[in-house]
Each structure stands twice: as structure tokens, then as C-alpha cells.
Amino acid sequence: MSNHHKQTFITKYVFSTDHKMISKQFLITGIFMGVIGVMMSMLFRLQIAWPEDSFGIFKAFLGHHQDGGVMSPDIYLALVTIHGTIMVFFVLTAGLSGTFSNLLIPLQIGARDMASGLINMISYWLFFISSVIMISSLFLEAGPASAGWTIYPPLSALPQAIPGSGMGMTLWLISMAIFIASSLLGALNYIVTVLNLRTVGMKMTRLPLTIWAFFITAIIGVVSFPVLLSAALLLIFDRSFGTSFYLSDIFIQGEVLHYQGGSPVLFEHLFWFLGHPEVYIVILPAMGIVSEVMACNSRKPIFGYRAMIGSIIAIAFLSTIVWGHHMFVSGMNPFLGSVFTFTTLLIAIPSAVKAFNWITTLWKGNLQMNPAMLFSIGFVSTFITGGLTGIVLGDSALDINVHDTYFVIAHFHLVMGVSAIYGMFAGIYHWFPKMYGRMMNKTLGYWHFWITVVAAYGVFFPMHFLGLAGLPRRYYSNTAFPLFDDLSDINKVITMFAILGGAAQLIFLANFFISIYKGKKAPQNPWHANTLEWTTPVEHIHGNWSGEIPAVHRWSYDYSKPGLPEDYVTQDTPLFEGEEES
Amino acid sequence: MTALLYVLLAIVICIAIWQIIIIFNLRGTIATEKDNNTQGILFALFGVFFYGLMIFSFAKYSVVLLPESASVEGENYDILYAITMILILVVQAITQFLLFYFSFKYRGIKGRKALFYADSSKLEAIWTIIPAVVLSGLVLYGLSVWQEVMDSSDAKNPLIVEVYAKQFQWEARYAGADNELGRANVRNIKGINTMGVDMTDKNAQDDIPTRELHLPKGRKIIFKFRSQDVLHSAYMPHFRAQMNCVPGMVTQFSFTPKITTKEMRLNKKTIAKVDGINKIRKEKGEDSYEFDYLLLCNKICGASHYNMQMKIVVEEPAKFNVWLQKQKTMSQIIN
């Protein structure tokens, strides 16, 4: 292999085509965006808890969008919009899937790199450009996009309706269009690599669940992201070229607009055709990571490997036919509501199978409580808590009264926000040695986990009650309704937990960045794992293995197999004499 | 005061950094048997904390929740909701217990070998079939409730009311003596005709525009929703009712009010909630609050989205008729 061709600083660290470097680039950019997204949530949580107070921190961060330390309603909506956009797309799609798909697909299937290193590099740099555009929109005079992360028209189409729908929305749409291009290039690369570049003996049925998850995620992405792109394009037409795809019969600020014949409901359909699968694009990679980390640290095979694969595929398939459950009260035909209720509640079945299989994986294990393992257990806990309330929201009749309330916020933050972030942390703690050749500090990891897990439940558990009390989301202040006066105490508690949780992430950041430079040198296989990435040298080399790519003789979950000398055996180890393949 | 807070914050951050550096120098990286033990015990404690949090939240926050449904259709909603909630809580209690208990019980010990247990078709069949059966029941019941709420075709002598949304205000229009709403379009909006009612339509003449929603008890109300600018959502939480208002189309929802505003003010749960609210308002030196039904906007619609509301008054039919008689019709207002 071409291990020795000369690399300059630029080709090694900037325009690198090596999947390991690109994975780190995704991670660092994702962490940077995550810090911004979380800080935004701190600002609007302060506003919700103390709507009438002024804060020095608002003066420092919000410029002319505040008056004497009091936040303006427009910037409040902008903050929730950009918080949602950044967390869902830039952190949990690119940051999570981009990082670990890139790092693990070649290493765990036994390939020297992605199928196309060039496309992989372009994918990252498109993501980088879209991040820059999204961030730059924060500095616009009129503020960034503020129609909610779902950007429903006509609000997102008419600058007369909200200032953020001017240049801010234009930049949002451009940024997302580039993001989608990045995402598609990445996904195509992952699919081709998994299908074509597996090493000798690496049958699909021997793949680690991480790879299965990344592979299926990429397929969902390829199926659904183009639909969001088309939705965005039509919205651009409506905004800039006077078409009426989504707009009709509008009277605003004293004048009738020319639009006629379009429907906002069309946009909702197109948006959620991506928007719902997007939830699974976010959560499936986290599930894959958790399955892998949990099996390794339980020193047990993952329980029900084939059922796990089956449920990933089932979830992926169902995810494309449930989008309407976001639209039960949108005015669409009630019959459609019935259909979408049926398909939505079907998803609960493969999800339940996964949850029970994880719990059974712990049963009679020998749990190694590394930070990655703690986050995996935390993942299962929040996934169950958040997933169960999905039974309320997925049922059209019950959704009517909690739709768009804080109940929804509690539900999706637990099931896809917090859970996916836990999956991401589990991945970072587990594969940090592979990425940087050094170890992270475990004690800081423990502190990070325990504060985060208490704070996250402290934030999102009480939110269910706000929603059940009828409190709508995206309210700049609840003071306009005496009916909600008794909710202000709950909101204060939530904000305090949010600040605690946000502060806990500083521990992680310190641990992460110090460990890159000062961490203890990593051994080759620190967690005694079976998968192929731990057979590569600690120092990164182009092409991953210095000699031949190892051949694979077994699945990746032979932990504590009876009759074997160790409680783990790497996938490239041939079967022992008299051993049967599991 | 704020300055003191910032100083305290600075001190805390300094201590945190100092501690982080100390911890870092310990350079521990892989969990030892001692770590497994500590963390396993912490999971058990966290399990206790988590159950505590759930029980505490239910005990403390139940008072803020909505009172019983004020509409006939909402009764089934409440039953379905109660069944679903019990089911959820049972599953939650069992699975979280197993998760934290296993994390505690099987914390790693040196020399112990984990059980090689990769598969069991029987177990997996159990936890595929049980959720499937339970969910089928829920789906069937849910769909029957949905059907009943959304289908108003067999309503006898329903009252037709249009609810009209705009940034950041609600208006209403009663269909009048003929119980048929006149045509309307934003292109007819002019001066006092704020809802764009088409005055050439004979059905429009007796329509009655209002700024407050009065509803008679015991009669089915069919709401027709319109919006003139962006998406809004008409949310009437006490009636378990919600529907988006979509520019360019008319959406519909219906329910039958069964508890008048007066009666609801005497409801035990309402009294408890209102007492709680008034205690807080008194501390802040604000006027005391009296319960009213509300229609609020529940779809992000712009800067004043948080303050887009309309009062709903449910009253006995006779009283309602008196009120309606007093309102002016479109033809009286315009001509």
C-alpha cells in the first residue's frame, strides 16, 4: 500500500482523504456546533424561567436583540429555531453519524479506506461550508431564521410575518441545501463501502451491529434527504420567484399577496417525509454504538443479534411511512390520521425488542463500568422513558390535546436528543483511543456521566407535566396567561437543571481536549474488544493495516465463549480446534 | 447581589478546574474492580432517585394538570389517556427496575465469567408478541375515539361557528339564523369587514362576527377554521380540542360542551389549581384570577405568538341565545 507517499500539512490535516482524519474533523466540528446549540438553550431557558428579568448575559450575547438585558420575542424564536436545527442536523446527524460511520466502517469491515476518499473529503467540506453559513446567519441585522426548525410556510416564506424570514431564512435554506449534499455524498460512500469492501470472511451476518446501524442509516438518508431538498427548493421558488407551491390567500400588513392555490400542508408532508426518518437517522447510529459498547463491557454477546438486525431494518422501513403522525391536527384527511396511527404504533414493536434485548445483554454479564458503558446504560434508560410517551403522541386521538405542547418537547428530547447524545458520548469514550492513540480520564468521565444523567432527567421529566397542563411550546413568555402562573416554579427548576447539565459538559470538554495531548498512551486493545479496529496499530497509518488486511473467521460477539482461553477473541482469530461457530 | 453570584460562580469554576487537573494527574483510564463496584452501587442509588423523582413529580405536579374534559367527546379521550398512562407507567417501572438492578447486580468482578447467552427465540417471541397484542388493543380503541371526534356528519342541529386567526388575534363568526356561513376570502378584507366576508352572498347577511367565543352547553359545535396570514393552531385544552388554521383552506373540528364556565369554576380540581395560581399572584402583588376557558394559539406564528388568545364562555342555551341576539349581524354592521 501507499503508506509512504509524502503528506504535507494541508493534505494530512485539512484536505485529507483518510477516513480517520475526516472522522476527527466531523467530530471536532460537531462538538463546536454542539457548544453553540447548548449555549443557545441556556439563553432561552433563562428567558422562560424568568421572563421579566434582565440578564447581563443577554447583553453580552444578544447585541441589539435585547433591550437593557431583556430578550426580544423575535430573537427568542430565532434561538429555539437555530438550537433545533443545529442539534438535529449539525450535531446529531453530521457530528454523530459522520464521525462514527467514517471512523468505524473501514476499520470494522476490514477496508483500507472508504470507497472514495475524495467524495468523503468533499462530504466533510460541504458540511463545513454549511456550518459556516448557518453560523454566519446569526450575525444578520434582522436575526437568523426564526420560524421553528420545521420552517413551516407561510411564516418562513414571508419576511412581513417575522423578521427572521428575510435574509436569515435564505441563509438557512442555502446552508441546509449544502448540508443535504454533504449528507448524501457521505451516505452513498458508506453504502458502497459496506457492500463492496468487506474483507475476506466478513459476511453480512458477521458484521458488528455498529456497521449494520450505519449502513441502514445511510440508506434512510439517501431515500429521505432528497425530499427535504425538493421541499426547500420549492420554498425558495415561493420566496424568491413568486410561485405558489405552499402559499394561498394571504393578507398581511394591510395588503393581499398574489399567491393562490398552494397549500402549507404540502410542505408539511414533504418536510416530515424527511423529518421523521431523520429521527431514526439520528438514533440508529447511537443504537449501533450502544449495542457494541454494551456487549463489549458486559463481556457477553449482544443478546439476539439477528433480532437486532431485523429490528433495525424494520424500524428503517416503518420510519418512511409514519411521517403523518406529525400532522394529525394539520387539517389533513382524518382517514390518513388513522393510517398513520397504525403504522406509528407498529414501530413500538421493534423498539421494544431492542430495549428488552439490551437489558437481557446485561443479565448475568460481568459489567465493566467504563464511562462508555455508563452512557450506554443511560441511553437505554432515556430511550425507554422517552419512547413510551411516543405511545401517547403516536395515537391520533391522544395527540390532539398534547400536540405542540411541552409534552412533545419532553418526549423527543428524551428519546432522540438525550439518548442520541448519550450514544455519541459512549462512542467518544469508547473509540477515543482509536482516534487519538491516547486514553481519556475515567474519573472525569464518571463525573460527567452522573451530573449529566441527573440533570437531563431533572430537565425533561417535569416537562411532561407542563405539557399535560396545556402549556404550548415556543412561547416567549408564559406571563400572558394567568392560567399558567402555577407552572413558573417548574420552569425555574427545569432551567436550574439545564444550567447544571450544560456546566457538566465543560468537564467533558476539558477531558476531551486535554486527553488529546496529555492522555495516557493507549494500548492496542484497551477494552479487550473483538472487532477488527483493535487489530490495527495505535499510531494511525494510511491504509489501516501495515501488512495484509486480516481475514475474518467469526462474528464480533464471541465474548466469554465457553472453552476459549480468554473472555474475548478478535474476529480475525481462526476457530479453535473443536470450536463451533456461534 | 448579582455581583456576588458572579464571584461565587468564578470561585466554583476555579475549584472545578483545580479539581479537574488533580483528577487528571491520577491518569486512571480503564475501570478497575473497585470502579465497577462503586458505579454499580451508584446505578442502584440512581434507580432509587429516579423512582423518587417520578413519584415526587406525580405527587407535586398533579394539581397543575387540566381538570376533567369540558366536552362530551373529551370523556373518551380522558379514559383512553388514563389507560395508556397506566400501561406506560407499568412498563416504565418494570424495565427501568431491571435495567438499574442488573447494572448493580452484575457489576464486574475479577475472575467471574459472564454467561455466554446469545439467543433465545422463546424470549424474543414473548417480547414481540406481547407488545404487538397490547398495542393492537390500544390502536383499535384509539381509532374508535379518533373516528368519533373527527366525524361530525351525523350531528343533529349543530351550531356552526367560524374561528378566524391572524397575527396575533382571534375572531369568530356565527352562522346566524340560516345556520350557514357566507363565503369569505382575504381579497374581500376592507375596513370593518376584517374577516373578508363576501357580502354579495345571501348567506353572509345574517352572519354574526364577534371577538369572544360563547358556546351553548349540550349542543354540538362545528368549528370552521380559517387563517389570513400564517399557520395558527386553535387549541382549546379544556375541551381536548385542537386544529390548525391554514391559509387558503378551511379546516374543521367539533365538540359538544358539557360543563358551563360557572360549573367549571366550582369543579374541585379547578378550585385547587386556581387557589395555587392566586397564591402566587398575591405574592407578586397581582390581581386575583378567575377561571375561564381559553382558546390559545399553538403553532408558532411570530413575535406575539405567546399572547394570542380568546376567551371562551360556555353557558346555558337560553343565556347563549340572549347573548347572540344582542350581537350585530354582518349586514347591520356593513350597511
Interface residues (C-beta under 8 A of the other chain):
Chain A: G56 S72 P73 D74 L77 A147 G148 Y152 P153 P154 L155 L158 A161 I162 L247 S248 D249 I250 F251 I252 V256 Q260 G261 G262 S263 P264 V265 S298 R299 K300 P301 I302 F303 G304 Y305 R306 A307 V329 S330 G331 P334 G337 S338 T341 F342 L345 L346 A348 I349 A352 V353 A355 F356 N357 I359 T360 L362 W363 K364 G365 N366 L367 Q368 M369 N370 M373 L374 I377 V380 S381 I384 T385 L388 T389 I391 V392 D395 S396 A397 L398 I400 N401 H403 D404 T405 M439 M440 N441 K442 T443 L444 Y446 W447 W450 V453 V454 Y457 G458 F461 P462 H464 F465 L468 A469 G470 P472 R474 Y475 Y476 S477 N478 A480 F481 P482 L483 D485 D486 L487 S488 D489 I490 L506 I507 A510 N511 I514 K518 G519 K520 P526 W527 Y557 Y559 S560 K561 P562 D567 S582
Chain B: T2 A16 I17 I20 I23 F24 L26 R27 G28 T29 I30 A31 D35 N36 T38 Q39 G40 L42 F43 F46 F49 F50 L53 M54 S57 Y61 V63 V64 L65 L66 N76 Y77 L80 Y81 T84 M85 L87 I88 V91 Q92 T95 Q96 L98 L99 F100 F102 S103 Y106 R107 G108 I109 R112 K113 A114 L115 F116 Y117 A118 D119 S120 L123 E124 W127 T128 P131 A132 L135 L138 V139 G142 L143 V145 W146 Q147 V149 M150 D151 K166 Q167 N185 V186 R187 I189 G196 F225 Q228 D229 V230 L231 S233 Y235 P237 H238 R240 A241 Q242 M243 N244 V246 P247 G248 M249 T251 K273 G276 I277 I280 R281 E286 Y289 L294 L296 C297 N298 K299 I300 C301 G302 A303 S304 H305 Y306 N307 Q309
